[in-house]
Amino acid sequence: MKNLASERTRLGLKQAEAASKLAVSPKTLAKYESEPASMPGDFIIRACRFYSCNAS
């Protein structure tokens, strides 16, 4: 995964739409997009599945 924001943009989603689909609040997704080190492992797995990419 290049980064969350670029994957979200690639799919044409707004932050609130992606947050809803990833089962987090828009505020939480914004934090994960700006501070990737703060993402818990279960979210990384969920995001990779949603965006059809890997975690590298």
mmCIF file as Biopython writes it, N, C-alpha, C and O atoms, coordinates in Angstrom:
data_model
#
loop_
_atom_site.group_PDB
_atom_site.id
_atom_site.type_symbol
_atom_site.label_atom_id
_atom_site.label_alt_id
_atom_site.label_comp_id
_atom_site.label_asym_id
_atom_site.label_entity_id
_atom_site.label_seq_id
_atom_site.pdbx_PDB_ins_code
_atom_site.Cartn_x
_atom_site.Cartn_y
_atom_site.Cartn_z
_atom_site.occupancy
_atom_site.B_iso_or_equiv
_atom_site.auth_seq_id
_atom_site.auth_asym_id
_atom_site.pdbx_PDB_model_num
ATOM 1   N N  . MET A ? 1  ? 0.862   -1.170 0.000  1.0 0.0 1  A 1 
ATOM 2   C CA . MET A ? 1  ? 0.000   0.000  0.000  1.0 0.0 1  A 1 
ATOM 3   C C  . MET A ? 1  ? 0.902   1.224  0.000  1.0 0.0 1  A 1 
ATOM 4   O O  . MET A ? 1  ? 1.714   1.399  0.908  1.0 0.0 1  A 1 
ATOM 5   N N  . LYS A ? 2  ? 0.765   2.066  -1.006 1.0 0.0 2  A 1 
ATOM 6   C CA . LYS A ? 2  ? 1.598   3.264  -1.091 1.0 0.0 2  A 1 
ATOM 7   C C  . LYS A ? 2  ? 1.331   4.139  0.129  1.0 0.0 2  A 1 
ATOM 8   O O  . LYS A ? 2  ? 2.246   4.409  0.907  1.0 0.0 2  A 1 
ATOM 9   N N  . ASN A ? 3  ? 0.121   4.573  0.301  1.0 0.0 3  A 1 
ATOM 10  C CA . ASN A ? 3  ? -0.332  5.190  1.539  1.0 0.0 3  A 1 
ATOM 11  C C  . ASN A ? 3  ? -1.855  5.279  1.491  1.0 0.0 3  A 1 
ATOM 12  O O  . ASN A ? 3  ? -2.457  5.219  0.419  1.0 0.0 3  A 1 
ATOM 13  N N  . LEU A ? 4  ? -2.452  5.419  2.633  1.0 0.0 4  A 1 
ATOM 14  C CA . LEU A ? 4  ? -3.913  5.397  2.713  1.0 0.0 4  A 1 
ATOM 15  C C  . LEU A ? 4  ? -4.575  6.467  1.862  1.0 0.0 4  A 1 
ATOM 16  O O  . LEU A ? 4  ? -5.539  6.184  1.152  1.0 0.0 4  A 1 
ATOM 17  N N  . ALA A ? 5  ? -4.081  7.664  1.921  1.0 0.0 5  A 1 
ATOM 18  C CA . ALA A ? 5  ? -4.715  8.763  1.184  1.0 0.0 5  A 1 
ATOM 19  C C  . ALA A ? 5  ? -4.651  8.528  -0.322 1.0 0.0 5  A 1 
ATOM 20  O O  . ALA A ? 5  ? -5.625  8.795  -1.025 1.0 0.0 5  A 1 
ATOM 21  N N  . SER A ? 6  ? -3.529  8.038  -0.824 1.0 0.0 6  A 1 
ATOM 22  C CA . SER A ? 6  ? -3.434  7.812  -2.271 1.0 0.0 6  A 1 
ATOM 23  C C  . SER A ? 6  ? -4.330  6.664  -2.715 1.0 0.0 6  A 1 
ATOM 24  O O  . SER A ? 6  ? -4.904  6.714  -3.802 1.0 0.0 6  A 1 
ATOM 25  N N  . GLU A ? 7  ? -4.456  5.633  -1.889 1.0 0.0 7  A 1 
ATOM 26  C CA . GLU A ? 7  ? -5.353  4.528  -2.228 1.0 0.0 7  A 1 
ATOM 27  C C  . GLU A ? 7  ? -6.809  4.988  -2.206 1.0 0.0 7  A 1 
ATOM 28  O O  . GLU A ? 7  ? -7.598  4.602  -3.068 1.0 0.0 7  A 1 
ATOM 29  N N  . ARG A ? 8  ? -7.156  5.801  -1.238 1.0 0.0 8  A 1 
ATOM 30  C CA . ARG A ? 8  ? -8.517  6.339  -1.153 1.0 0.0 8  A 1 
ATOM 31  C C  . ARG A ? 8  ? -8.826  7.194  -2.374 1.0 0.0 8  A 1 
ATOM 32  O O  . ARG A ? 8  ? -9.900  7.083  -2.964 1.0 0.0 8  A 1 
ATOM 33  N N  . THR A ? 9  ? -7.884  8.040  -2.744 1.0 0.0 9  A 1 
ATOM 34  C CA . THR A ? 9  ? -8.055  8.908  -3.898 1.0 0.0 9  A 1 
ATOM 35  C C  . THR A ? 9  ? -8.147  8.097  -5.186 1.0 0.0 9  A 1 
ATOM 36  O O  . THR A ? 9  ? -8.929  8.425  -6.079 1.0 0.0 9  A 1 
ATOM 37  N N  . ARG A ? 10 ? -7.347  7.042  -5.278 1.0 0.0 10 A 1 
ATOM 38  C CA . ARG A ? 10 ? -7.371  6.175  -6.460 1.0 0.0 10 A 1 
ATOM 39  C C  . ARG A ? 10 ? -8.770  5.603  -6.692 1.0 0.0 10 A 1 
ATOM 40  O O  . ARG A ? 10 ? -9.199  5.430  -7.833 1.0 0.0 10 A 1 
ATOM 41  N N  . LEU A ? 11 ? -9.478  5.312  -5.592 1.0 0.0 11 A 1 
ATOM 42  C CA . LEU A ? 11 ? -10.830 4.782  -5.699 1.0 0.0 11 A 1 
ATOM 43  C C  . LEU A ? 11 ? -11.888 5.876  -5.809 1.0 0.0 11 A 1 
ATOM 44  O O  . LEU A ? 11 ? -13.076 5.585  -5.954 1.0 0.0 11 A 1 
ATOM 45  N N  . GLY A ? 12 ? -11.459 7.125  -5.739 1.0 0.0 12 A 1 
ATOM 46  C CA . GLY A ? 12 ? -12.393 8.239  -5.867 1.0 0.0 12 A 1 
ATOM 47  C C  . GLY A ? 12 ? -13.287 8.432  -4.660 1.0 0.0 12 A 1 
ATOM 48  O O  . GLY A ? 12 ? -14.415 8.908  -4.790 1.0 0.0 12 A 1 
ATOM 49  N N  . LEU A ? 13 ? -12.789 8.064  -3.477 1.0 0.0 13 A 1 
ATOM 50  C CA . LEU A ? 13 ? -13.577 8.176  -2.257 1.0 0.0 13 A 1 
ATOM 51  C C  . LEU A ? 13 ? -13.198 9.403  -1.450 1.0 0.0 13 A 1 
ATOM 52  O O  . LEU A ? 13 ? -12.029 9.786  -1.394 1.0 0.0 13 A 1 
ATOM 53  N N  . LYS A ? 14 ? -14.176 10.005 -0.836 1.0 0.0 14 A 1 
ATOM 54  C CA . LYS A ? 14 ? -13.909 11.064 0.135  1.0 0.0 14 A 1 
ATOM 55  C C  . LYS A ? 14 ? -13.524 10.390 1.447  1.0 0.0 14 A 1 
ATOM 56  O O  . LYS A ? 14 ? -13.825 9.217  1.668  1.0 0.0 14 A 1 
ATOM 57  N N  . GLN A ? 15 ? -12.867 11.136 2.301  1.0 0.0 15 A 1 
ATOM 58  C CA . GLN A ? 15 ? -12.390 10.571 3.558  1.0 0.0 15 A 1 
ATOM 59  C C  . GLN A ? 15 ? -13.533 9.978  4.380  1.0 0.0 15 A 1 
ATOM 60  O O  . GLN A ? 15 ? -13.387 8.897  4.949  1.0 0.0 15 A 1 
ATOM 61  N N  . ALA A ? 16 ? -14.662 10.669 4.448  1.0 0.0 16 A 1 
ATOM 62  C CA . ALA A ? 16 ? -15.800 10.175 5.236  1.0 0.0 16 A 1 
ATOM 63  C C  . ALA A ? 16 ? -16.352 8.870  4.655  1.0 0.0 16 A 1 
ATOM 64  O O  . ALA A ? 16 ? -16.756 7.980  5.403  1.0 0.0 16 A 1 
ATOM 65  N N  . GLU A ? 17 ? -16.370 8.757  3.335  1.0 0.0 17 A 1 
ATOM 66  C CA . GLU A ? 17 ? -16.867 7.529  2.693  1.0 0.0 17 A 1 
ATOM 67  C C  . GLU A ? 17 ? -15.955 6.352  3.008  1.0 0.0 17 A 1 
ATOM 68  O O  . GLU A ? 17 ? -16.425 5.274  3.372  1.0 0.0 17 A 1 
ATOM 69  N N  . ALA A ? 18 ? -14.658 6.561  2.867  1.0 0.0 18 A 1 
ATOM 70  C CA . ALA A ? 18 ? -13.696 5.497  3.153  1.0 0.0 18 A 1 
ATOM 71  C C  . ALA A ? 18 ? -13.742 5.118  4.625  1.0 0.0 18 A 1 
ATOM 72  O O  . ALA A ? 18 ? -13.678 3.935  4.959  1.0 0.0 18 A 1 
ATOM 73  N N  . ALA A ? 19 ? -13.852 6.090  5.500  1.0 0.0 19 A 1 
ATOM 74  C CA . ALA A ? 19 ? -13.914 5.809  6.937  1.0 0.0 19 A 1 
ATOM 75  C C  . ALA A ? 19 ? -15.106 4.915  7.251  1.0 0.0 19 A 1 
ATOM 76  O O  . ALA A ? 19 ? -14.988 3.960  8.019  1.0 0.0 19 A 1 
ATOM 77  N N  . SER A ? 20 ? -16.232 5.219  6.669  1.0 0.0 20 A 1 
ATOM 78  C CA . SER A ? 20 ? -17.432 4.412  6.890  1.0 0.0 20 A 1 
ATOM 79  C C  . SER A ? 20 ? -17.215 2.976  6.420  1.0 0.0 20 A 1 
ATOM 80  O O  . SER A ? 20 ? -17.574 2.036  7.129  1.0 0.0 20 A 1 
ATOM 81  N N  . LYS A ? 21 ? -16.643 2.799  5.257  1.0 0.0 21 A 1 
ATOM 82  C CA . LYS A ? 21 ? -16.405 1.467  4.711  1.0 0.0 21 A 1 
ATOM 83  C C  . LYS A ? 21 ? -15.345 0.704  5.503  1.0 0.0 21 A 1 
ATOM 84  O O  . LYS A ? 21 ? -15.354 -0.526 5.527  1.0 0.0 21 A 1 
ATOM 85  N N  . LEU A ? 22 ? -14.437 1.426  6.146  1.0 0.0 22 A 1 
ATOM 86  C CA . LEU A ? 22 ? -13.382 0.799  6.943  1.0 0.0 22 A 1 
ATOM 87  C C  . LEU A ? 22 ? -13.749 0.685  8.425  1.0 0.0 22 A 1 
ATOM 88  O O  . LEU A ? 22 ? -12.940 0.238  9.239  1.0 0.0 22 A 1 
ATOM 89  N N  . ALA A ? 23 ? -14.965 1.089  8.763  1.0 0.0 23 A 1 
ATOM 90  C CA . ALA A ? 23 ? -15.488 0.975  10.135 1.0 0.0 23 A 1 
ATOM 91  C C  . ALA A ? 23 ? -14.684 1.767  11.163 1.0 0.0 23 A 1 
ATOM 92  O O  . ALA A ? 23 ? -14.446 1.299  12.277 1.0 0.0 23 A 1 
ATOM 93  N N  . VAL A ? 24 ? -14.269 2.975  10.774 1.0 0.0 24 A 1 
ATOM 94  C CA . VAL A ? 24 ? -13.625 3.899  11.701 1.0 0.0 24 A 1 
ATOM 95  C C  . VAL A ? 24 ? -14.262 5.274  11.502 1.0 0.0 24 A 1 
ATOM 96  O O  . VAL A ? 24 ? -14.958 5.501  10.512 1.0 0.0 24 A 1 
ATOM 97  N N  . SER A ? 25 ? -14.029 6.169  12.423 1.0 0.0 25 A 1 
ATOM 98  C CA . SER A ? 25 ? -14.553 7.523  12.272 1.0 0.0 25 A 1 
ATOM 99  C C  . SER A ? 25 ? -13.682 8.291  11.274 1.0 0.0 25 A 1 
ATOM 100 O O  . SER A ? 25 ? -12.515 7.949  11.081 1.0 0.0 25 A 1 
ATOM 101 N N  . PRO A ? 26 ? -14.241 9.326  10.639 1.0 0.0 26 A 1 
ATOM 102 C CA . PRO A ? 26 ? -13.422 10.147 9.747  1.0 0.0 26 A 1 
ATOM 103 C C  . PRO A ? 26 ? -12.201 10.734 10.458 1.0 0.0 26 A 1 
ATOM 104 O O  . PRO A ? 26 ? -11.131 10.861 9.863  1.0 0.0 26 A 1 
ATOM 105 N N  . LYS A ? 27 ? -12.369 11.085 11.719 1.0 0.0 27 A 1 
ATOM 106 C CA . LYS A ? 27 ? -11.248 11.640 12.497 1.0 0.0 27 A 1 
ATOM 107 C C  . LYS A ? 27 ? -10.131 10.603 12.655 1.0 0.0 27 A 1 
ATOM 108 O O  . LYS A ? 27 ? -8.949  10.932 12.548 1.0 0.0 27 A 1 
ATOM 109 N N  . THR A ? 28 ? -10.516 9.353  12.910 1.0 0.0 28 A 1 
ATOM 110 C CA . THR A ? 28 ? -9.523  8.289  13.053 1.0 0.0 28 A 1 
ATOM 111 C C  . THR A ? 28 ? -8.808  8.039  11.733 1.0 0.0 28 A 1 
ATOM 112 O O  . THR A ? 28 ? -7.587  7.887  11.709 1.0 0.0 28 A 1 
ATOM 113 N N  . LEU A ? 29 ? -9.558  7.997  10.637 1.0 0.0 29 A 1 
ATOM 114 C CA . LEU A ? 29 ? -8.927  7.786  9.333  1.0 0.0 29 A 1 
ATOM 115 C C  . LEU A ? 29 ? -7.973  8.933  9.009  1.0 0.0 29 A 1 
ATOM 116 O O  . LEU A ? 29 ? -6.888  8.702  8.474  1.0 0.0 29 A 1 
ATOM 117 N N  . ALA A ? 30 ? -8.361  10.146 9.323  1.0 0.0 30 A 1 
ATOM 118 C CA . ALA A ? 30 ? -7.484  11.293 9.088  1.0 0.0 30 A 1 
ATOM 119 C C  . ALA A ? 30 ? -6.172  11.123 9.865  1.0 0.0 30 A 1 
ATOM 120 O O  . ALA A ? 30 ? -5.094  11.428 9.355  1.0 0.0 30 A 1 
ATOM 121 N N  . LYS A ? 31 ? -6.279  10.635 11.095 1.0 0.0 31 A 1 
ATOM 122 C CA . LYS A ? 31 ? -5.078  10.414 11.904 1.0 0.0 31 A 1 
ATOM 123 C C  . LYS A ? 31 ? -4.201  9.333  11.268 1.0 0.0 31 A 1 
ATOM 124 O O  . LYS A ? 31 ? -2.986  9.500  11.171 1.0 0.0 31 A 1 
ATOM 125 N N  . TYR A ? 32 ? -4.808  8.229  10.836 1.0 0.0 32 A 1 
ATOM 126 C CA . TYR A ? 32 ? -4.043  7.151  10.214 1.0 0.0 32 A 1 
ATOM 127 C C  . TYR A ? 32 ? -3.396  7.615  8.907  1.0 0.0 32 A 1 
ATOM 128 O O  . TYR A ? 32 ? -2.286  7.192  8.583  1.0 0.0 32 A 1 
ATOM 129 N N  . GLU A ? 33 ? -4.077  8.475  8.162  1.0 0.0 33 A 1 
ATOM 130 C CA . GLU A ? 33 ? -3.495  8.973  6.912  1.0 0.0 33 A 1 
ATOM 131 C C  . GLU A ? 33 ? -2.311  9.893  7.174  1.0 0.0 33 A 1 
ATOM 132 O O  . GLU A ? 33 ? -1.363  9.919  6.390  1.0 0.0 33 A 1 
ATOM 133 N N  . SER A ? 34 ? -2.354  10.640 8.258  1.0 0.0 34 A 1 
ATOM 134 C CA . SER A ? 34 ? -1.251  11.572 8.537  1.0 0.0 34 A 1 
ATOM 135 C C  . SER A ? 34 ? -0.161  10.968 9.421  1.0 0.0 34 A 1 
ATOM 136 O O  . SER A ? 34 ? 0.981   11.426 9.406  1.0 0.0 34 A 1 
ATOM 137 N N  . GLU A ? 35 ? -0.520  9.931  10.195 1.0 0.0 35 A 1 
ATOM 138 C CA . GLU A ? 35 ? 0.435   9.276  11.085 1.0 0.0 35 A 1 
ATOM 139 C C  . GLU A ? 35 ? 0.335   7.763  10.919 1.0 0.0 35 A 1 
ATOM 140 O O  . GLU A ? 35 ? -0.231  7.090  11.780 1.0 0.0 35 A 1 
ATOM 141 N N  . PRO A ? 36 ? 0.870   7.217  9.835  1.0 0.0 36 A 1 
ATOM 142 C CA . PRO A ? 36 ? 0.722   5.781  9.563  1.0 0.0 36 A 1 
ATOM 143 C C  . PRO A ? 36 ? 1.213   4.874  10.693 1.0 0.0 36 A 1 
ATOM 144 O O  . PRO A ? 36 ? 0.693   3.771  10.861 1.0 0.0 36 A 1 
ATOM 145 N N  . ALA A ? 37 ? 2.191   5.312  11.460 1.0 0.0 37 A 1 
ATOM 146 C CA . ALA A ? 37 ? 2.710   4.483  12.541 1.0 0.0 37 A 1 
ATOM 147 C C  . ALA A ? 37 ? 1.675   4.243  13.635 1.0 0.0 37 A 1 
ATOM 148 O O  . ALA A ? 37 ? 1.837   3.340  14.456 1.0 0.0 37 A 1 
ATOM 149 N N  . SER A ? 38 ? 0.610   5.049  13.652 1.0 0.0 38 A 1 
ATOM 150 C CA . SER A ? 38 ? -0.406  4.897  14.692 1.0 0.0 38 A 1 
ATOM 151 C C  . SER A ? 38 ? -1.461  3.846  14.357 1.0 0.0 38 A 1 
ATOM 152 O O  . SER A ? 38 ? -2.328  3.566  15.185 1.0 0.0 38 A 1 
ATOM 153 N N  . MET A ? 39 ? -1.406  3.254  13.154 1.0 0.0 39 A 1 
ATOM 154 C CA . MET A ? 39 ? -2.410  2.270  12.741 1.0 0.0 39 A 1 
ATOM 155 C C  . MET A ? 39 ? -2.215  0.942  13.461 1.0 0.0 39 A 1 
ATOM 156 O O  . MET A ? 39 ? -1.110  0.399  13.475 1.0 0.0 39 A 1 
ATOM 157 N N  . PRO A ? 40 ? -3.285  0.413  14.062 1.0 0.0 40 A 1 
ATOM 158 C CA . PRO A ? 40 ? -3.180  -0.916 14.654 1.0 0.0 40 A 1 
ATOM 159 C C  . PRO A ? 40 ? -3.183  -1.991 13.557 1.0 0.0 40 A 1 
ATOM 160 O O  . PRO A ? 40 ? -3.676  -1.765 12.452 1.0 0.0 40 A 1 
ATOM 161 N N  . GLY A ? 41 ? -2.633  -3.143 13.878 1.0 0.0 41 A 1 
ATOM 162 C CA . GLY A ? 41 ? -2.510  -4.220 12.905 1.0 0.0 41 A 1 
ATOM 163 C C  . GLY A ? 41 ? -3.827  -4.652 12.287 1.0 0.0 41 A 1 
ATOM 164 O O  . GLY A ? 41 ? -3.891  -4.913 11.086 1.0 0.0 41 A 1 
ATOM 165 N N  . ASP A ? 42 ? -4.883  -4.733 13.094 1.0 0.0 42 A 1 
ATOM 166 C CA . ASP A ? 42 ? -6.167  -5.178 12.548 1.0 0.0 42 A 1 
ATOM 167 C C  . ASP A ? 42 ? -6.704  -4.190 11.514 1.0 0.0 42 A 1 
ATOM 168 O O  . ASP A ? 42 ? -7.357  -4.592 10.551 1.0 0.0 42 A 1 
ATOM 169 N N  . PHE A ? 43 ? -6.432  -2.908 11.708 1.0 0.0 43 A 1 
ATOM 170 C CA . PHE A ? 43 ? -6.860  -1.918 10.720 1.0 0.0 43 A 1 
ATOM 171 C C  . PHE A ? 43 ? -6.045  -2.054 9.439  1.0 0.0 43 A 1 
ATOM 172 O O  . PHE A ? 43 ? -6.595  -1.931 8.345  1.0 0.0 43 A 1 
ATOM 173 N N  . ILE A ? 44 ? -4.758  -2.302 9.557  1.0 0.0 44 A 1 
ATOM 174 C CA . ILE A ? 44 ? -3.908  -2.458 8.381  1.0 0.0 44 A 1 
ATOM 175 C C  . ILE A ? 44 ? -4.429  -3.611 7.511  1.0 0.0 44 A 1 
ATOM 176 O O  . ILE A ? 44 ? -4.520  -3.487 6.290  1.0 0.0 44 A 1 
ATOM 177 N N  . ILE A ? 45 ? -4.762  -4.717 8.151  1.0 0.0 45 A 1 
ATOM 178 C CA . ILE A ? 45 ? -5.297  -5.870 7.420  1.0 0.0 45 A 1 
ATOM 179 C C  . ILE A ? 45 ? -6.608  -5.507 6.733  1.0 0.0 45 A 1 
ATOM 180 O O  . ILE A ? 45 ? -6.803  -5.821 5.559  1.0 0.0 45 A 1 
ATOM 181 N N  . ARG A ? 46 ? -7.501  -4.852 7.456  1.0 0.0 46 A 1 
ATOM 182 C CA . ARG A ? 46 ? -8.802  -4.442 6.899  1.0 0.0 46 A 1 
ATOM 183 C C  . ARG A ? 46 ? -8.607  -3.488 5.716  1.0 0.0 46 A 1 
ATOM 184 O O  . ARG A ? 46 ? -9.270  -3.631 4.689  1.0 0.0 46 A 1 
ATOM 185 N N  . ALA A ? 47 ? -7.707  -2.525 5.858  1.0 0.0 47 A 1 
ATOM 186 C CA . ALA A ? 47 ? -7.454  -1.555 4.793  1.0 0.0 47 A 1 
ATOM 187 C C  . ALA A ? 47 ? -6.859  -2.234 3.573  1.0 0.0 47 A 1 
ATOM 188 O O  . ALA A ? 47 ? -7.235  -1.908 2.447  1.0 0.0 47 A 1 
ATOM 189 N N  . CYS A ? 48 ? -5.939  -3.169 3.769  1.0 0.0 48 A 1 
ATOM 190 C CA . CYS A ? 48 ? -5.346  -3.877 2.646  1.0 0.0 48 A 1 
ATOM 191 C C  . CYS A ? 48 ? -6.404  -4.672 1.887  1.0 0.0 48 A 1 
ATOM 192 O O  . CYS A ? 48 ? -6.401  -4.696 0.657  1.0 0.0 48 A 1 
ATOM 193 N N  . ARG A ? 49 ? -7.289  -5.307 2.603  1.0 0.0 49 A 1 
ATOM 194 C CA . ARG A ? 49 ? -8.359  -6.053 1.939  1.0 0.0 49 A 1 
ATOM 195 C C  . ARG A ? 49 ? -9.288  -5.104 1.179  1.0 0.0 49 A 1 
ATOM 196 O O  . ARG A ? 49 ? -9.671  -5.383 0.043  1.0 0.0 49 A 1 
ATOM 197 N N  . PHE A ? 50 ? -9.642  -4.000 1.797  1.0 0.0 50 A 1 
ATOM 198 C CA . PHE A ? 50 ? -10.556 -3.044 1.173  1.0 0.0 50 A 1 
ATOM 199 C C  . PHE A ? 50 ? -9.945  -2.436 -0.089 1.0 0.0 50 A 1 
ATOM 200 O O  . PHE A ? 50 ? -10.605 -2.343 -1.124 1.0 0.0 50 A 1 
ATOM 201 N N  . TYR A ? 51 ? -8.668  -2.019 0.006  1.0 0.0 51 A 1 
ATOM 202 C CA . TYR A ? 51 ? -8.006  -1.369 -1.117 1.0 0.0 51 A 1 
ATOM 203 C C  . TYR A ? 51 ? -7.361  -2.350 -2.092 1.0 0.0 51 A 1 
ATOM 204 O O  . TYR A ? 51 ? -6.767  -1.936 -3.088 1.0 0.0 51 A 1 
ATOM 205 N N  . SER A ? 52 ? -7.477  -3.648 -1.810 1.0 0.0 52 A 1 
ATOM 206 C CA . SER A ? 52 ? -6.888  -4.701 -2.662 1.0 0.0 52 A 1 
ATOM 207 C C  . SER A ? 52 ? -5.412  -4.460 -2.917 1.0 0.0 52 A 1 
ATOM 208 O O  . SER A ? 52 ? -4.960  -4.387 -4.059 1.0 0.0 52 A 1 
ATOM 209 N N  . CYS A ? 53 ? -4.672  -4.338 -1.822 1.0 0.0 53 A 1 
ATOM 210 C CA . CYS A ? 53 ? -3.236  -4.108 -1.933 1.0 0.0 53 A 1 
ATOM 211 C C  . CYS A ? 53 ? -2.531  -4.810 -0.778 1.0 0.0 53 A 1 
ATOM 212 O O  . CYS A ? 53 ? -3.188  -5.440 0.051  1.0 0.0 53 A 1 
ATOM 213 N N  . ASN A ? 54 ? -1.213  -4.712 -0.712 1.0 0.0 54 A 1 
ATOM 214 C CA . ASN A ? 54 ? -0.480  -5.305 0.404  1.0 0.0 54 A 1 
ATOM 215 C C  . ASN A ? 54 ? 0.045   -4.189 1.309  1.0 0.0 54 A 1 
ATOM 216 O O  . ASN A ? 54 ? -0.066  -3.005 0.989  1.0 0.0 54 A 1 
ATOM 217 N N  . ALA A ? 55 ? 0.607   -4.585 2.423  1.0 0.0 55 A 1 
ATOM 218 C CA . ALA A ? 55 ? 1.021   -3.603 3.434  1.0 0.0 55 A 1 
ATOM 219 C C  . ALA A ? 55 ? 2.420   -3.042 3.223  1.0 0.0 55 A 1 
ATOM 220 O O  . ALA A ? 55 ? 2.905   -2.291 4.068  1.0 0.0 55 A 1 
ATOM 221 N N  . SER A ? 56 ? 3.070   -3.376 2.142  1.0 0.0 56 A 1 
ATOM 222 C CA . SER A ? 56 ? 4.416   -2.857 1.943  1.0 0.0 56 A 1 
ATOM 223 C C  . SER A ? 56 ? 4.445   -1.491 1.305  1.0 0.0 56 A 1 
ATOM 224 O O  . SER A ? 56 ? 5.521   -0.937 1.081  1.0 0.0 56 A 1 
#
